Amino acid sequence: MGFPGHSHDDHFLICDIRARLPFPSERRFFFDPPWNPGRQVLIHPQPDDTWRIDWQIAPDTDMQAERADGRLDGRIRAVIGPTTEYEVMWMTVYRFHQRLAPAFRRRSVFLAGDAAHLYAPFGARGLNSGAADAENLAWKLAFVLRGEAPDALLDTYEAERRPAAQENLAVTDATMRFMAPQGAAQRLWRNLVLRGSTRSRWLRKRVNSGRLAEPFAYPTSLFVEPGPDDPALPRHGAVAPDARLTDGSRLKERFGSSFVVLLAGASPEIARALEAAAWPISVEVVADGGLEPVYGAAGPRAWVVRPDGHLASSLSLGDQDDTPVEARLAEMVGRAAGRWRGLRARQGGSV
């Protein structure tokens, strides 16, 4: 199907060295330094006196020749000083790619991670989005294989995850334009921002050294209902915040194989009724005092969490409604099953 996008012309050299350096324990960026003119250098602290140095280099650089004739040592000395002892632990050369597959599913074949999208590494978006792809697809495959959902449910994998990949491409493209500008206009803007950032908060916010990855939300998903307009509460479609439960375990350990109903501030009677309820699909009920600081911030509430850990819907337990809570929650979960049954069957689609 092809892999549209582009690859960055320059390459990047990573070299891990072990040395005792007087540098602060934080990333350091050098833009257009005299010892790597026209390009950039990054320094990352790592455990055990290990430092990762990342140089932007010309595409025709011969690293084996540089290591043999001492030019690599010169690169390292320009960073750490002429007398500091060091040991090279590992090195490699890589190239940035910005690519996105036109589809994430072809019949029984699914693309995820680097097979579906490639990004520049700033912000750790490649690994994190690959894990999110797997989490999104795995529960849908499980429900289809167990006979709890139709094959067409698998089409929602691309519908949810491809927009996440498009967002990551846009973010990393902007970072690359700042980190490694292509053309005079981009370089002029980058240099103006850097020079002015020490005096202007507005410009300081535009220093783009990589926006850390954040989980993509699905507020308009077929399996996410509109949520309460309350900033004190988690957003529907977003990843459910983790919590430490009273037995010492983590809430996220409960996600993965079924929908989960969270009860924050619910009475023991409601919890028992929900645990005994007949659910239309696989559901686990979690009623625990550890949920209340986050999930009960606006009063007693029940939450429905998808198997991939995204919030699907919620229900105030303080509403004046004569319908039993367990019936209302079962209806909410049942709407998901109903949407699955309503999905148009994919022609020729099969797992």
C-alpha positions in Angstrom: 0.0 0.0 0.0 3.0 2.3 0.1 4.4 4.3 3.0 3.9 8.0 2.1 6.0 10.7 3.8 9.6 11.9 3.8 13.0 11.2 5.3 15.3 13.8 6.7 18.4 14.4 4.6 20.9 14.7 7.5 21.8 11.8 9.7 22.3 11.7 13.4 25.2 10.1 15.3 24.4 8.7 18.8 27.4 7.9 21.0 27.1 6.7 24.6 30.2 7.4 26.7 31.0 6.7 30.3 32.7 9.6 32.0 32.6 11.7 35.1 31.3 15.1 33.9 30.4 18.2 35.8 27.2 18.7 33.8 23.8 19.1 35.3 21.5 16.1 35.3 19.3 17.4 32.5 19.2 17.4 28.7 21.4 20.0 27.0 20.8 21.3 23.5 23.4 23.1 21.4 22.1 24.9 18.3 24.7 25.7 15.6 27.7 25.4 18.0 31.1 26.3 16.5 32.2 22.6 16.9 29.2 21.4 14.8 28.5 24.4 12.6 25.1 24.7 11.0 23.8 21.7 12.9 22.8 20.7 16.5 24.1 18.6 19.4 22.1 17.1 22.2 23.5 15.7 25.5 21.4 13.3 27.6 22.4 12.1 31.1 21.9 8.4 31.8 22.6 6.1 34.8 26.0 5.1 36.0 28.0 8.1 34.7 26.8 7.4 31.1 26.1 10.3 28.8 24.5 10.1 25.4 25.8 12.6 22.8 23.7 13.1 19.7 25.2 15.0 16.8 23.4 16.0 13.6 25.8 15.1 10.8 26.1 15.3 7.1 24.6 12.3 5.2 28.0 11.4 3.6 29.8 11.2 7.0 31.9 8.0 7.2 31.8 7.1 10.9 34.2 4.1 10.6 36.7 6.4 9.0 36.1 9.1 11.7 36.6 6.6 14.5 39.8 5.3 12.9 41.5 8.7 12.2 40.5 10.3 15.5 37.8 12.7 14.3 35.2 11.0 16.6 37.5 11.6 19.5 37.6 15.3 18.4 33.8 15.5 18.4 33.7 14.0 21.9 36.5 16.3 23.2 34.7 19.3 21.9 31.8 18.4 24.3 33.6 17.1 27.4 37.0 18.8 27.3 40.5 17.9 26.3 41.6 15.9 29.3 38.5 14.1 30.7 38.9 10.4 30.5 36.0 8.5 28.8 35.0 5.2 27.4 32.8 4.7 24.3 30.0 2.3 25.3 28.0 2.2 22.1 27.4 4.2 18.9 25.1 4.2 15.9 23.9 6.4 13.1 20.2 6.9 12.3 18.0 9.0 10.2 14.6 10.6 10.9 11.6 9.5 9.0 8.1 11.1 9.0 5.7 8.5 7.4 2.1 7.3 7.7 0.5 4.3 6.1 -2.7 5.1 4.1 -4.6 2.4 6.0 -4.1 0.4 9.2 -6.1 -2.6 8.1 -6.3 -4.8 5.0 -8.7 -7.7 5.6 -7.0 -9.8 8.3 -3.7 -7.8 8.3 -3.3 -4.9 10.8 -0.5 -2.4 10.9 0.7 -1.0 14.2 3.8 0.9 15.6 6.6 1.5 13.2 4.8 -0.5 10.5 2.0 2.0 10.5 3.8 5.3 11.3 7.3 6.7 11.7 8.2 9.9 13.6 11.2 11.8 14.6 12.1 10.6 18.1 11.6 13.8 20.0 9.0 13.5 22.7 9.1 9.6 22.7 6.1 9.5 20.4 7.1 6.4 18.4 7.3 3.9 21.3 4.4 5.3 23.2 2.1 5.5 20.2 3.0 1.9 19.2 2.0 0.7 22.7 -1.3 2.6 22.4 -1.9 1.0 19.0 -1.5 -2.5 20.5 -3.7 -1.6 23.5 -6.4 -0.3 21.1 -6.4 -3.3 18.8 -5.9 -6.1 21.3 -9.2 -5.7 23.2 -11.1 -5.4 19.9 -9.5 -8.6 18.6 -10.3 -10.4 21.8 -14.0 -9.3 21.8 -14.4 -10.4 18.1 -12.6 -13.7 18.7 -14.8 -14.4 21.8 -17.9 -13.7 19.7 -18.9 -10.7 21.7 -18.6 -8.2 18.8 -18.8 -8.3 15.0 -15.8 -8.2 12.8 -16.6 -4.6 11.8 -15.5 -3.6 15.3 -11.9 -4.0 14.1 -12.4 -1.1 11.6 -12.7 1.3 14.5 -9.0 0.6 15.2 -7.9 2.7 12.3 -10.7 5.2 12.9 -9.2 5.9 16.4 -5.5 5.4 15.9 -4.8 7.0 12.6 -5.9 10.4 13.8 -3.5 9.9 16.7 -0.7 9.2 14.2 -1.6 12.3 12.2 -1.4 14.4 15.4 2.0 12.9 16.3 3.3 13.7 12.8 2.2 17.3 13.0 3.8 17.7 16.4 7.1 16.1 15.4 7.2 18.0 12.1 7.0 21.3 14.1 9.8 20.1 16.3 12.0 19.1 13.4 11.5 22.5 11.7 12.8 24.1 14.9 15.5 21.6 15.7 16.8 21.1 12.2 15.5 24.0 10.1 15.3 23.4 6.3 15.8 26.7 4.6 16.7 30.3 5.5 13.2 31.3 6.7 13.0 28.4 9.2 16.5 29.0 10.5 15.9 32.8 10.9 12.8 32.1 13.0 14.6 29.5 15.1 17.5 31.8 15.8 15.2 34.8 16.7 13.3 32.6 19.1 16.5 31.3 20.8 18.0 34.8 21.1 14.8 36.3 22.5 13.8 33.5 24.8 16.0 34.8 27.6 14.0 38.0 27.7 10.5 37.1 26.5 8.2 34.5 28.1 6.2 34.4 24.8 9.3 33.4 22.9 10.5 31.0 25.6 7.3 29.0 25.1 8.2 28.6 21.5 11.5 26.9 22.0 10.6 23.6 20.7 12.9 20.8 21.8 10.3 18.1 21.6 6.8 18.0 23.2 6.5 14.9 25.4 4.0 12.3 24.2 0.6 12.4 25.8 -2.0 9.7 25.3 -4.4 10.5 22.5 -8.1 11.0 23.5 -11.1 9.7 21.7 -13.9 12.2 22.6 -15.8 11.6 19.4 -15.4 7.8 19.3 -18.3 5.5 18.6 -17.7 4.0 22.0 -17.3 7.2 24.0 -20.3 9.2 25.3 -20.4 13.0 26.0 -19.1 13.7 29.5 -19.9 16.2 32.2 -18.6 19.7 31.7 -16.6 19.7 35.0 -12.9 20.5 35.0 -12.6 18.6 38.3 -13.5 15.3 36.6 -11.5 13.2 34.0 -12.6 13.7 30.4 -14.5 11.0 28.6 -12.4 9.6 25.8 -9.1 10.3 27.7 -7.0 7.7 29.5 -8.5 6.9 32.9 -6.2 8.3 35.6 -4.4 5.7 37.7 -5.1 5.3 41.4 -3.7 3.3 44.2 -6.3 1.0 45.6 -6.7 0.2 49.3 -5.1 -3.2 48.9 -1.9 -1.6 47.5 -2.5 -2.5 43.9 -2.8 -0.1 41.0 -6.1 0.6 39.2 -4.5 0.2 35.8 -3.7 -3.4 36.6 -7.5 -4.1 36.3 -7.7 -2.9 32.7 -7.1 -5.0 29.6 -9.5 -8.0 29.3 -13.0 -6.4 29.9 -14.9 -3.2 30.4 -14.5 -2.0 34.0 -17.1 -0.1 36.0 -15.5 2.1 38.7 -17.6 3.1 41.7 -16.5 6.2 43.6 -18.5 7.0 46.7 -21.1 4.3 46.0 -22.9 2.6 48.8 -22.1 -1.1 49.5 -25.7 -2.0 48.3 -25.0 -0.4 44.9 -21.7 -2.2 44.6 -23.3 -5.6 45.4 -26.1 -5.0 43.0 -23.7 -4.2 40.2 -21.4 -7.2 40.9 -24.5 -9.4 40.6 -25.9 -7.6 37.5 -26.3 -9.4 34.1 -24.0 -7.4 31.7 -24.4 -7.7 27.9 -20.6 -7.9 27.5 -17.6 -8.7 29.7 -17.5 -6.3 32.7 -15.6 -6.1 36.0 -16.8 -3.9 38.9 -14.2 -2.1 41.0 -15.6 -0.4 44.2 -12.7 0.9 46.3 -12.1 3.9 48.5 -8.9 4.7 46.6 -11.0 5.9 43.6 -12.6 8.7 45.4 -9.9 11.5 45.3 -10.0 11.5 41.5 -13.2 9.8 40.4 -15.5 11.1 43.2 -14.2 14.7 43.1 -17.7 16.0 42.2 -19.7 13.6 44.3 -20.5 9.9 44.0 -20.1 8.7 40.5 -19.8 5.5 38.4 -17.4 5.3 35.5 -17.2 2.9 32.5 -13.7 2.3 31.3 -12.9 0.5 28.0 -10.4 -2.4 28.1 -7.7 -0.1 26.7 -8.1 2.2 29.7 -10.0 5.0 28.0 -13.0 6.4 29.8 -16.2 5.6 27.9 -18.9 7.1 30.0 -19.9 8.0 33.5 -23.0 8.4 35.6 -23.7 10.6 38.7 -25.0 8.4 41.6 -26.7 11.4 43.1 -29.1 12.0 40.2 -32.8 11.9 41.1 -33.9 8.9 39.0 -36.2 6.1 40.0 -34.4 3.6 37.7 -31.9 1.4 39.7 -28.3 2.4 39.2 -27.4 -1.1 38.0 -30.1 -0.9 35.3 -28.8 2.5 34.2 -25.2 1.3 34.0 -26.2 -1.9 32.3 -27.9 0.3 29.7 -24.8 2.4 29.2 -22.6 -0.6 28.7 -25.3 -2.2 26.5 -25.2 0.8 24.2 -21.7 -0.1 23.3 -22.8 -3.6 22.4 -25.7 -2.2 20.5 -23.4 0.0 18.5 -21.3 -3.0 17.7 -24.4 -4.8 16.4 -25.2 -1.8 14.4 -21.8 -1.6 12.6 -22.1 -2.3 9.0 -20.5 -5.6 8.2 -17.2 -5.2 6.3 -17.4 -6.8 2.9 -15.1 -9.8 2.9 -13.7 -8.8 6.3 -12.6 -11.6 8.6 -10.2 -12.2 11.5 
